Amino acid sequence: MDHSHHHAPPEGAIEPQLANVVYNPPHLHAFSLIGYEHVFAVHMTQYHHEVHKYQIAYRAELPDAVLEEYRQVRRNNPGDFIVMCNHAEDPFIIPAIPSREKRTFRANIFQGMPSFPPEFLDDPHFFPWDPEKVVQPIAGDFTATVGRMVLFRPFAHHYQQPDIATYLLFGEDGEAHMTNLQTASLASGPFEPDAFGPDYDHQLTLKSAPSWLHPTLLKAGVIVTVPSVRLRDAEGKPTIPCSSPFANGETIEVMYRGMGPPRQVTVGHTVLCATGVSNSEAVMPCPEAESMNISPTPDRFLIAKQ
């Protein structure tokens, strides 16, 4: 399956007719939501699509009724994938968020990854969280406000992947989360179609904020490595995990700034671990059946059923 359809452009998205100008056309975006008291939105990446070649995480400020609905679902389903998408009538570009040009947007929140008829993929504008054709939102057509930024990383394709997994650790008050810092390395040669990867997109929440990290640093976010998760073997070949490398409730050792001494964090729940959306088709590291470790949408929300 070509997962590039997950972030297809909306109708009417037009690039400016300006020669040699770097630009992103407005698109639809999917932000995984994590946290309970404090909600953070983390962008689902695609290395091979210009408009999605960004890692970004920010505090999401939700209307009271929407926040309560989200908290109820999160409380009952702590490991579920909950995603916030901008409304089809409010497309935007990711750089508009850190530039502060986009401070609010119309949004929908959905639970899980919906199933859908395969023929939907023939539609070049198909988006899996379509509230009219595919799935009903748990909270629909509200105004989301962009709060403080935690992460903004435009991918640079000359970067080489490190040997061990590297994560951003962030949160607020007693809550903490981790998302891996991805490397969209150019994997193709000069006479081949561009291909980027392999890597994985992993988002998880910790059981609690680590006591060894000062609250101000936690709010800002710090870099840690996880020596137990190797991304290359001794010969330099990729060893990308096809599912979460951590079990829920597992205590793991991390290295602050990639240096000792080892410090411990305890995993609460992984909410997303996927290779199927981010990588180019030519360098998918995992079989399709193992490429999308995301909770399914409950049947009661499905409009289009297989």
Residue pairs with C-beta under 8 A, 6 or more apart in sequence:
1 118
1 121
1 276
1 288
2 121
2 281
3 276
3 277
3 291
3 292
4 46
4 48
4 49
4 281
5 121
5 123
5 124
5 126
5 127
5 128
6 30
6 44
6 46
6 127
6 128
6 277
7 27
7 28
7 29
7 30
7 44
7 46
7 49
7 51
7 52
7 127
7 277
8 28
8 123
8 124
8 125
8 126
8 127
9 25
9 26
9 27
9 28
9 51
9 91
9 125
10 26
10 27
10 28
10 88
10 91
10 125
10 127
11 88
11 125
13 25
13 26
13 27
13 91
14 25
15 23
15 25
16 23
24 50
24 51
24 93
24 94
24 95
25 51
25 93
26 91
26 92
26 93
27 51
27 52
27 91
27 92
27 93
28 85
28 86
28 88
28 91
28 127
29 43
29 44
29 52
29 85
29 86
29 92
29 94
30 43
30 44
30 83
30 84
30 85
30 129
31 41
31 42
31 43
31 44
31 60
31 83
31 84
31 85
32 41
32 42
32 43
32 44
32 81
32 82
32 83
32 203
32 271
32 272
33 39
33 40
33 41
33 42
33 60
33 70
33 74
33 82
33 83
33 84
33 109
34 40
34 42
34 177
34 203
34 204
34 205
34 271
35 171
35 172
35 175
35 177
35 205
36 71
36 74
36 75
36 175
37 172
37 173
37 175
38 59
38 171
38 172
38 173
38 175
39 59
39 60
39 61
39 62
39 67
39 70
40 57
40 58
40 59
40 60
40 150
40 170
40 171
40 177
41 57
41 58
41 59
41 60
41 84
41 144
42 56
42 57
42 179
42 203
43 52
43 54
43 55
43 56
43 57
43 94
44 52
44 83
44 201
44 272
44 277
44 278
45 52
45 53
45 54
45 55
45 155
45 182
45 184
45 201
45 277
45 278
46 52
46 53
46 277
46 278
47 53
47 155
47 182
47 184
47 196
47 197
47 199
47 278
47 279
47 280
48 194
48 195
48 196
48 279
48 280
51 93
51 94
52 94
53 154
53 155
53 184
54 94
54 95
54 152
54 153
54 154
54 155
55 151
55 152
55 153
55 155
55 179
55 181
55 182
56 94
56 97
56 98
56 149
56 151
56 152
56 153
57 149
57 150
57 151
57 168
57 170
57 179
57 221
58 97
58 146
58 147
58 148
58 149
58 150
58 151
59 146
59 147
59 148
59 150
59 172
60 84
60 144
60 145
60 146
60 147
61 144
61 145
61 146
61 147
62 70
62 139
62 142
62 144
62 145
63 142
63 143
65 139
66 109
66 139
66 142
69 109
69 138
69 139
70 82
70 109
70 138
70 139
73 80
73 82
73 111
73 138
74 80
74 82
77 111
77 295
78 205
78 268
78 269
79 248
79 269
79 270
79 271
79 295
80 111
80 112
80 271
80 295
81 111
81 112
81 113
81 271
81 272
81 294
81 295
82 109
82 110
82 111
82 112
82 138
82 271
83 109
83 110
83 129
84 107
84 108
84 109
84 110
84 144
85 107
85 108
85 109
85 110
85 127
85 129
86 92
86 105
86 106
86 107
87 105
87 106
87 107
87 108
87 141
88 127
88 130
89 106
90 105
90 106
90 107
92 102
92 105
95 154
96 102
97 146
97 149
97 152
98 149
98 152
102 146
103 145
103 146
104 143
104 144
104 145
104 146
105 143
105 144
105 146
106 141
106 142
106 143
106 144
107 141
107 142
107 143
107 144
108 129
108 131
108 137
108 139
108 140
108 141
108 142
109 137
109 138
109 139
109 140
110 129
110 135
110 137
110 138
110 297
110 301
111 138
111 295
111 297
111 298
111 301
112 294
112 295
112 296
112 297
112 298
112 301
113 128
113 292
113 294
113 295
113 296
113 297
114 128
114 129
114 134
114 135
114 296
114 297
114 301
114 302
114 304
115 296
115 297
115 302
115 305
115 306
116 128
116 134
116 304
116 306
117 304
117 306
118 306
120 126
120 133
120 134
120 304
127 134
128 134
128 135
129 135
129 137
131 137
131 140
132 303
133 303
133 304
134 302
134 303
134 304
135 297
135 301
135 302
135 303
135 304
136 301
136 302
136 303
137 301
138 301
148 219
150 168
150 170
150 220
150 221
151 168
151 170
151 179
151 221
153 181
155 182
155 183
155 184
155 196
156 184
157 184
157 185
157 186
157 196
158 185
158 186
159 183
159 184
159 185
160 183
160 185
161 183
161 185
161 199
161 231
161 232
161 238
162 183
162 225
162 231
163 230
163 231
163 232
164 225
164 226
164 227
164 229
164 230
164 231
165 180
165 225
165 226
165 229
165 230
165 231
165 245
166 180
166 181
166 223
166 224
166 225
166 226
166 258
167 178
167 179
167 180
167 181
167 202
167 223
167 224
167 225
167 226
167 254
168 178
168 179
168 180
168 181
168 221
168 222
168 223
169 176
169 177
169 178
169 206
169 210
169 213
169 218
169 221
169 222
169 223
169 224
169 254
169 265
170 176
170 177
170 178
170 218
170 219
170 220
170 221
170 222
171 177
171 206
171 209
171 218
171 219
172 215
172 218
172 219
173 209
173 215
174 208
174 209
175 205
175 206
175 208
175 209
176 205
176 206
176 208
176 209
176 210
176 213
176 218
176 265
177 203
177 204
177 205
177 206
178 202
178 203
178 204
178 205
178 206
178 224
178 265
179 202
179 203
179 204
180 199
180 200
180 201
180 202
181 223
182 199
182 200
182 201
182 278
183 199
184 196
184 197
184 199
184 278
185 196
185 197
185 199
186 194
186 195
186 196
187 195
187 196
187 197
187 198
187 280
187 282
187 283
188 194
188 195
188 282
193 282
194 280
195 280
195 281
195 282
195 283
196 279
196 280
196 283
197 275
197 278
197 279
197 280
197 283
197 284
197 285
198 238
198 240
198 275
198 279
198 283
198 284
198 285
199 231
199 240
199 275
199 278
199 279
199 285
200 240
200 241
200 242
200 273
200 274
200 275
200 278
200 285
201 272
201 273
201 274
201 275
201 277
201 278
202 241
202 244
202 245
202 270
202 272
202 273
203 270
203 271
203 272
203 273
204 244
204 246
204 267
204 268
204 269
204 270
204 271
204 273
205 268
205 269
205 271
206 265
206 266
206 267
206 268
207 249
207 266
207 267
207 268
208 266
208 268
209 215
209 218
210 218
210 263
210 264
210 265
212 263
213 222
213 256
222 256
222 257
223 256
223 257
223 258
224 254
224 255
224 256
224 257
224 258
224 263
225 254
225 255
225 258
226 245
226 252
226 253
226 254
226 255
227 253
227 255
227 262
228 245
228 252
228 253
229 241
229 245
230 239
231 238
231 239
231 240
232 238
232 239
233 239
238 285
240 275
240 285
240 286
241 273
242 275
242 285
242 286
242 287
242 290
242 291
242 293
243 273
243 290
243 293
244 270
244 273
244 293
246 252
246 267
246 270
247 267
248 267
248 268
248 269
248 270
249 266
249 267
249 268
250 266
250 267
251 264
251 265
251 266
251 267
252 264
252 265
252 266
252 267
253 262
253 263
253 264
254 262
254 263
254 264
254 265
255 262
255 263
256 263
270 293
271 295
272 293
272 294
273 293
274 291
274 292
274 293
274 294
275 284
275 285
275 286
275 291
276 284
276 286
276 288
276 291
276 292
277 292
279 285
284 291
299 305
